[in-house]
Amino acid sequence: MQNLNELFTPCLIVEKSKLINNIERLSSRIFKEKTKFRPHLKTAKCKKITEIFTKYFGSRAMVSTIEEIEQLKDCGITDFLYSVAIVPNKLKRIASCLSDNCQVTVSIDHISIANELVNFCKVEGCKISAVIELDFDGHRSGVRPNAEKQLIEIGKCLSDAGLFRGVMSHAGASYNLSNNQDLLKCAKNEAEQTLEAVRILKNASLSCNLVTIGSTPTVLTNYNNDAINELRAGVFVFFDLVQTGIGICNIEDIALSVLTSVISVNREIDAIIVDAGWMALSRDRGTSSQKTDFGYGQVCLEDGTIIEDVIVTGVQQEHGIIQVRKGSEALLPNIKPGDMLRILPNHACATAAAHDRYYVNDKITGEIEVWDKFNGW
Amino acid sequence: MQNLNELFTPCLIVEKSKLINNIERLSSRIFKEKTKFRPHLKTAKCKKITEIFTKYFGSRAMVSTIEEIEQLKDCGITDFLYSVAIVPNKLKRIASCLSDNCQVTVSIDHISIANELVNFCKVEGCKISAVIELDFDGHRSGVRPNAEKQLIEIGKCLSDAGLFRGVMSHAGASYNLSNNQDLLKCAKNEAEQTLEAVRILKNASLSCNLVTIGSTPTVLTNYNNDAINELRAGVFVFFDLVQTGIGICNIEDIALSVLTSVISVNREIDAIIVDAGWMALSRDRGTSSQKTDFGYGQVCLEDGTIIEDVIVTGVQQEHGIIQVRKGSEALLPNIKPGDMLRILPNHACATAAAHDRYYVNDKITGEIEVWDKFNGW
């Protein structure tokens, strides 16, 4: 295929050169710091993109579902870290993924689960190693980095069984920031709190081979700490409007968009109606708390040219309402039913989740490739 | 399978008896009025449920995607109405669905598209009939019901080619109401405005064989108008918290829920963390503008018992945060990692869209059946 207008809308477009630029930007940052990098596969959920990751970053990856391990274990990844605190009834499926070329590490924040993991591995004769999940802003699961008793109890239980690998934390709070100074502070805090837990464990003779932290905004700041031996990020691969608002990318860096057809023009409310509703865009409103609110997405012409101040102001299941941002003097593009537009997403993970394939626009070859993706758990 | 706790979480549960009750409730209302009913397939997107619909309602159905026609045309439906205003580049795929047992009607709100449809059918030698979409609250696509010139122009163009079928409207505004009096008014307005368009067309010798209106809230009020020959509704099949807030169902009628595992208990913020985030629940916040805000969903025990005032207060991709509703004296259930809970959704269509199958809990046989569903366009 060579033309976007041959595609059936709504569908997901990836600009290949932007995708590669985003990966190279992260790669150059990481190699400079001589720290290992573990990309999160939950954003793209795609074999082709995972294979590109292995070329740049090697054999480590983070996942948020076991489905990601099962689907992507033949793409060159041999070391999976499963980010969602494990529960016992998921261990059997993880065990069936294990091989010489597929090691899985889970995350744990409670001694009862550590005990169950140890017991499971003994009974099944398998090895599923674990990190302790840290929670340094008290927002969800995880052990507090200064919770000495809990850390040592879990660490010792895992270590005695040969399953202890280290600690993991995630600066989720970085998503609420909007300038480099705050991001540096957040990155520093993430690293230092994590290292406090590492010290506590070390004092109890529990050594952390893996000290893994990160989020796209903190990884891409200039903060560096040699005692951290692994960084993680996910959404950097596509970027999105939320990351633009945080200030960690430009709107032109966003590699993902939804191609949509104009289905009606409503002059009464000065709106263009398109066939991309919340099914295709998601209901994510991540930019609503940022300085610039993009509604449900920024509107572009079919070729990707941004139409300043024209956004998706409303969505229904299969309808998107496009209007000029309130207070702006901008005009709607002169467009008619059947024409196509593109929408840049608030949150790439959420928009990608609504689709089962990427149409990858390679401007060098002039070809549009189809890269399958998947969803589910 | 016989036990919910054998299921891999997060996943979708349908209570079969509630599903059937919801369908029978609508069915008894419709047969009383001697009006045809056209269920919307976009909510469930499921062969098994479509086959049940054909038993109760016959061979008509509404769809929001062409994928729904392709997937469901062998379930007993022979008369599909495609709800999203058609654009020319979708006609080819529709044409390839047509057969003696599969008739497709599209909706149109612009003369240029009517001309293109007529031309397409002539060139391809096929028949895709059309209704004129009416917009009586000026909110998205559609022709105003009193826009005489437009109505007659489109109607005549279609009629001359033997493709004109009638008019279609949808009382989207009914979703913002919360009492029966307003719903009755809304249903009456929907019918009367639609009939105004029918009169205008009739005066121009354009006869509407199909006069189709409806939304779950307006169809389930007691309003009746014999001049309307078809009603439509979709979400009635599962119901959800938004429909509870509108007052058209009880919370006990909701047939759909997400089964989730507790992955952590955070005493610091009095929260239960579960493995159902926005990926499994959707980001729909439909109840946020209603009298009772359910956050991202109402929490129930594994057996479906509602835990009063315990709701999902936050979601990340694969994490849900469960807390007591602000200001309530209720307590969190005494629960530990590995235990299961269920979440009732704000908006059934959005939550169902995140999954690829239903686990149907049949309390009579004691079995859990798997009913596949699909997504995409």
Chai-1 contact restraints between the chains, C-beta under 6 A:
chainA,res_idxA,chainB,res_idxB,connection_type,confidence,min_distance_angstrom,max_distance_angstrom,comment,restraint_id
A,S64,B,Q317,contact,1.0,0.0,6.0,A-B,restraint_1
A,S64,B,E318,contact,1.0,0.0,6.0,A-B,restraint_2
A,V84,B,D275,contact,1.0,0.0,6.0,A-B,restraint_3
A,V84,B,E318,contact,1.0,0.0,6.0,A-B,restraint_4
A,A85,B,I263,contact,1.0,0.0,6.0,A-B,restraint_5
A,A85,B,S264,contact,1.0,0.0,6.0,A-B,restraint_6
A,V87,B,S261,contact,1.0,0.0,6.0,A-B,restraint_7
A,V87,B,I263,contact,1.0,0.0,6.0,A-B,restraint_8
A,V87,B,P337,contact,1.0,0.0,6.0,A-B,restraint_9
A,V87,B,G338,contact,1.0,0.0,6.0,A-B,restraint_10
A,P88,B,G338,contact,1.0,0.0,6.0,A-B,restraint_11
A,D109,B,S264,contact,1.0,0.0,6.0,A-B,restraint_12
A,H110,B,P337,contact,1.0,0.0,6.0,A-B,restraint_13
A,I113,B,P337,contact,1.0,0.0,6.0,A-B,restraint_14
A,G138,B,E268,contact,1.0,0.0,6.0,A-B,restraint_15
A,G138,B,I269,contact,1.0,0.0,6.0,A-B,restraint_16
A,R140,B,I273,contact,1.0,0.0,6.0,A-B,restraint_17
A,R140,B,H319,contact,1.0,0.0,6.0,A-B,restraint_18
A,S141,B,I263,contact,1.0,0.0,6.0,A-B,restraint_19
A,S141,B,S264,contact,1.0,0.0,6.0,A-B,restraint_20
A,S141,B,I273,contact,1.0,0.0,6.0,A-B,restraint_21
A,S261,B,V87,contact,1.0,0.0,6.0,A-B,restraint_22
A,I263,B,A85,contact,1.0,0.0,6.0,A-B,restraint_23
A,I263,B,V87,contact,1.0,0.0,6.0,A-B,restraint_24
A,I263,B,S141,contact,1.0,0.0,6.0,A-B,restraint_25
A,S264,B,A85,contact,1.0,0.0,6.0,A-B,restraint_26
A,S264,B,D109,contact,1.0,0.0,6.0,A-B,restraint_27
A,S264,B,S141,contact,1.0,0.0,6.0,A-B,restraint_28
A,E268,B,G138,contact,1.0,0.0,6.0,A-B,restraint_29
A,I269,B,G138,contact,1.0,0.0,6.0,A-B,restraint_30
A,I273,B,R140,contact,1.0,0.0,6.0,A-B,restraint_31
A,I273,B,S141,contact,1.0,0.0,6.0,A-B,restraint_32
A,D275,B,V84,contact,1.0,0.0,6.0,A-B,restraint_33
A,R283,B,R283,contact,1.0,0.0,6.0,A-B,restraint_34
A,R283,B,D284,contact,1.0,0.0,6.0,A-B,restraint_35
A,D284,B,R283,contact,1.0,0.0,6.0,A-B,restraint_36
A,Q317,B,S64,contact,1.0,0.0,6.0,A-B,restraint_37
A,Q317,B,C349,contact,1.0,0.0,6.0,A-B,restraint_38
A,E318,B,S64,contact,1.0,0.0,6.0,A-B,restraint_39
A,E318,B,V84,contact,1.0,0.0,6.0,A-B,restraint_40
A,H319,B,R140,contact,1.0,0.0,6.0,A-B,restraint_41
A,P337,B,V87,contact,1.0,0.0,6.0,A-B,restraint_42
A,P337,B,H110,contact,1.0,0.0,6.0,A-B,restraint_43
A,P337,B,I113,contact,1.0,0.0,6.0,A-B,restraint_44
A,G338,B,V87,contact,1.0,0.0,6.0,A-B,restraint_45
A,G338,B,P88,contact,1.0,0.0,6.0,A-B,restraint_46
A,C349,B,Q317,contact,1.0,0.0,6.0,A-B,restraint_47
A,D356,B,G376,contact,1.0,0.0,6.0,A-B,restraint_48
A,G376,B,D356,contact,1.0,0.0,6.0,A-B,restraint_49
